[in-house]
Amino acid sequence: MTIRLLVADPQPVTRAGLVAFFGGSDVEIVDFAETAEQTVAKALSVSPDVVMLDATFPDGSGFDAVQELRKAGFTGRVVFFLASDRRPDVARAAAVGADARLLKTASQTEVVSLVRELALATTPEAAQKYSGDLRRVRRVMRLRQVDPLSPLTARETQVLRHITLGLSNKEIAFSLKLSVDTVKEHVQNILRKLEVNDRAQAAVWAVRNKLVP
């Protein structure tokens, strides 16, 4: 079986490196994308088994691109190929429906193995085996237990966890299947109830009260 891969990265050196990595393997790079817009268009056009993409493009973010793909019904695997291990990037990848993330310091064996194993996983549950910290972040996002002494509702607590992970209102809305306006309302209620001025102070409150690990 040949695994069809779309590589989306604005850096020529990264694209060339992945060509070398997958040469001689059963993974075929079927196309390249250099912008977020191209990523969405080409993924929907060529229907790859796996999309491997960066988080940042000249015209927008890879997270927005994946969100658009998932909304359009794209069911292939998605791997973020990241330059750094920033917690907000991991949280955003989990929120938009990515299957895994890999650092650009990974070895050729790690890169090829991850793409192959994700593509050959026959169910979402099997693919989760390779999601690593994305799976752990999703668990944090889904937690619903609320301290009886907390002034927040269960939904507000869930929104606050997303805020603490660094997600925007748009990303929270996509993750929780809410409208952006509803998320904005929850955020305002959170700030008012916690008597804080901004999202950063709310995140500090969440950490101090152990709403996130």
N, C-alpha and C positions, 0 to 999 in steps of 0.2 A: 504494500500500500504506500502510495506517495502522499506525503502530508503537504498541503498547500499553505504557504505562509505569506502574509502581507507584512512587509517591514515599513514602518512609518517613523521616520526620524529626520530632523532637519540637517543633521551633520553628515556630510559625505564620508567622513572617516568611520563613523559608526556603521553606515550602510555597507561600506566596503569590508569592514571587519566581519559583519554578519555573513556576507557572501562567502568569505573565506571559512568561517566557522561551519557553515552548512554544506560546503562543497564535499561531495562524495558521500553524503548521508541520504536518507530517504526523505529529507525535508527539502522541498522545492520552493524557492522564493518566486512567487508568481507575479509580484509587482512591488513597486516602491511608492511611498508618499512622502512629501516634504512639508506639507502643511496640514492643519487640522481639517480644512475643507476637503483636501484630496483624500485624507484618511477615510472620511465618511463615504465619499463618492466611490472610491475604489473598493472599499470593503463590501459595499452593497452591489457593486458591479461584478467583481470577480469571485465573490463568495468564498473566501479562504477558510481553511479549517481553523487557523490561528491568526490573530493580528498581534504583532509585537510593536509597541509604540512608546515614544517618549512622552513625558508629561508636558513639555513646553514646545510650542511651535510659533513661528512668526505671526500667525494670524489668530492665535488663541491657544487654549489648553487641550491636552490630550484627554483630560477628564470630561470636558464638554463634548469632545468628539465621541467618546465611548457612550456617554449618555444619549446622544443623538442616535447612535447605532442601535442601542438597546430599545429605544423608543420606536425605531423603524423596524424592529423585529429581528435584528441580527442575532443569531444563536451560536455563532462560532465562539471559540475560546479567545480571551483577551489577556495578554500579558503586558504589564508595564515594565519597560526596560529603563531603569532610573539611574541617574548619576549619583544620587545621595539617598540616604535612608531616613528622610525627614518624616516624622510622625504624621503631620497633616497630609502628606502625599499618600501615605499608606491608607489613611482614613478615607481620603477622596477616592482612591482606587476601589476600596471596598464598597463605598456608597454608590458608585456608578455601575457596579456589576462586573468588575474585572475578576478574572479567575485566579490570577497570580501576579506577583511582582518579582523582579530580579534586578540586582544591581549590575551596573556596567563593569564592575570589577570581577564578575563571575568568570569561571573558566569555560573553555569551549565545551568540555564534557557537561558541565552544569547547564549551559544554555541549550545545547542540543537535546539533552535528556528531558529537560522541563517541557520544551515544545512538543517532543514526541509523546511524552506521557500524558500531557493535557489533551492532545489531539486524539489519542487512542482511548481516553476515558469515555465510556459509553453513557454515563449518567452524570448529572451535576454533583451527585453525592461522591462519585468516584473522582471527579475533578477536584473536589474540595481537599482531597488528600494532599494536593500540591499547592494549596493556597496559603499555607503557613500563617503569617501574622494577619493576613486579610481575614481569615476565618476567626481569629481571636478578636479582631476589631469588630466584626459583625456581631459577635456574641455580646460585646459591650453595648453596641447600638440597640440590640433587641431586649436588653434587660428591662424589666418592668417593675421590679420591686421598689416600693417607695417607703422611706422612713416615715412613720406616723407623725413625727414631729416636723417634717419638712412642709414648708408652705406651698409646695408645688404639686400639681396634679401628676398623674402617671405620664400623660403625654408631654407635659412641660418638662418633666424630668428626662424623658427620652430626647426631647429637643436639646436640652442643656448638655446631655452627653455628646451629642453631635457637635454642638458649639465648641465644647472642650477639645474635641478631636480636630478642630480647625476648619470645619466645613462652613461653606457659605449658605445663605438662605435657600438659594436655588438647589444646591447639592442636598441639603436637608430635605427639601420638598420632594426631590426625586427619590431619595432613600426611603422616606416614610410614606410615599404616595399621597402627599398632600399638595395643596396649591401653595404657591409662594406667598400669597396674601395671608393664608392661614398660618404659615410659619412665622411671618412677620408679626402677626398678632400674638402668637405664643412667645416670641422673643420679647416683645414689649411687656407682656405679663410677667415673664421671668425677671426682667430687670426691675420692674415695679415691686414685685413680691420680695425679692432679695435685697431691695434698696441699694442697688449698685448702679453705676453710671454707664457701663458699657459691657460688651461681650467678654473682654479680657477679665474684668473684675468678676463677672459671673463664672467664668472658667476657674478662677482661683477659688471661688466658693465651692464649686463642684469637687475640685481636687481635695480641698480641706475636709469636705464632708464625705469623701471616699465614694463619690458617684462613678468615678473612673479608677481603674487600677493604677 
